[in-house]
């Protein structure tokens, strides 16, 4: 059934308030059940043997000794996971990433797995598996991987997007180009042209909860999977496909999630746990160690980016060009393309070009990380924007305002924008007290903009009214940031009942139709839309029940403030019937009262943010301290402002870590050197100031309440805003992320040497 | 008649064309006619594709009408976090 999703500018009574989240008490008291908290009778412990080599041919795997060890119930290799993907190369890549097939493609790539009665036995069994490797040349750096003669990661890959079509294998899986106009003519018209090259290192989403699942497959082909995931319906489809199971016979339940940020949109060990369970005929619990999470799940790309901007002296950009090289790990993906699409999205440009390269290296398969690919592109573009502003002597905010995209601007990735919020976020930044606050010695201020698409997708929601008038709302998107509270607010608003009367639950795959993965900032946007329509569906039933009770035509019944009201003067003697009264009477008026909705929630509406930050740099050590940080973002309608602000703050905190410290460090042997939180340093409380937020509510015209996604956009500006702040504080342009103390110190000393020599 | 602008990553599936003129009233009709004319693009349509109509990006809703004179872009399907 089609629904009118247009924004209606309705007045809210409950939406926009800040009640406590329903999962809060369980989470702070330890009662919430995460991926590793499930238990099944007779469960086994699953562990995975991983390649210590960055690139190696697997000549032979001997599992015989492990299989004979007492307490071992199953050992699997790729031989236990036949290719059932029917020519779907992407799905085969997923299978190969879960378990190496003939070649280990990165340090940490799974080569075998064991299920045993306890962890000690399982680990002992891993040591008994003998793998005969032939070590192959490897490459882990994105620029090195593009050079002629670089070791080839995937021999079947031919570069797409170039003419003539290549006949030889390449590590460049895809070249994409976006833009319009004539950039060379634009540069020729410029008074100032600035060109710089930038690098960013690979980072991990750093979710605190490692991947964990409990899998159970019986000899009848039926199975269950309890798992920490952002998309249990997608996990069901992928796992069933890879294991040759019927989708309906695999029930997947999402646990509470201890962070995902894109990293839990893909399967990693879940197919292995299911395969082990099927072979052992016992449930298998598999929990990754932190070392495994770093080495063998999906971090973001490292990148190498060139940016060139030309502008007139009065601050109008005449041409802009970016060349973006993103490493995708060992399997082809679209991250370079996304970098190219997002790089110039904030600006109104007559001549613009971006070229994206997707590059294969011997590192783990890259996964999405909150607005994937956009932060690195923004770092390079926004750093160069500051350089151009300085060169023409213009305030960096004014320079951006002058060139900001607006309604009617043709986006660099193609389409023309409708109503968008980049201008208002910049204006808010210009007027914010933060911009005028004094700075002390060795402190610098930076600002930057960011863009993300957002999207919706398939969504299915159930709303059931209990006989006491309380409401069970079941949704299929995972609650990654307070969605249950927001969706309960929406249901309460529509039904006209208090928030406390609604209980929102995340349904398993057996209880709802397919829901796409909770990614693209879609949770509140799309499940919110489905909840509105499910509640309105239930209201129609409530009105019918009231009509029956009064014995009048349903057309004479209206729903107002949580009650059925009889219209027309002739019904003036009928007292209104509340939802609770109608619910109590429901067994005798037709049975349970429910609302249901399936929707493809498209039209999510793009989103923009502007960030401001102050950084102090110790010139003797290169140590940085974030002094002040402000996030301004267009959220559309903020359903629950606390959790909108929480998303803004969380994204900024992750961006701060990415900008200043986080980095995958590979040795010359291609092995990851810092696979743990002691050596891979995410920010802790003492590293962060209070992150101030300002929500701008520019309604999305394609959502009844005007909602836009909010979860991702605010990780886009921090790398650039912090780079601009550090550069201003240190007096030297920083072009390499993370700006760790040694890197800052080196830049300061190099600049000092150059000044002395010059 | 709609002028469909084709994103660079999809052009190799439509004979290198940057834009294609097609008569279509909905996204479904547009994609069906596109696949009839350029069979190689079918695999990409199956994997997923996005269509932008007057600046709004539709990834899944094939019932979406395309108004006369609309600006239409064929874009790769994006992923998010």
Interface residues (C-beta under 8 A of the other chain):
Chain A: X2 X90 X160 X161 X163 X165 X174 X176 X177 X178 X205 X260 X261 X262 X263 X265 X334 X337 X338 X341 X368 X369 X370 X371 X372 X411 X413 X414 X415 X416 X417 X418 X452 X453 X454 X455 X456 X457 X458 X519 X520 X521 X522 X600 X602 X603 X604 X605 X702 X711 X712
Chain B: X5 X7 X8 X9 X12 X16 X47 X52 X54 X55 X56 X57 X58 X59 X60 X61 X63 X64 X71 X73 X75 X76 X78 X79 X80 X81
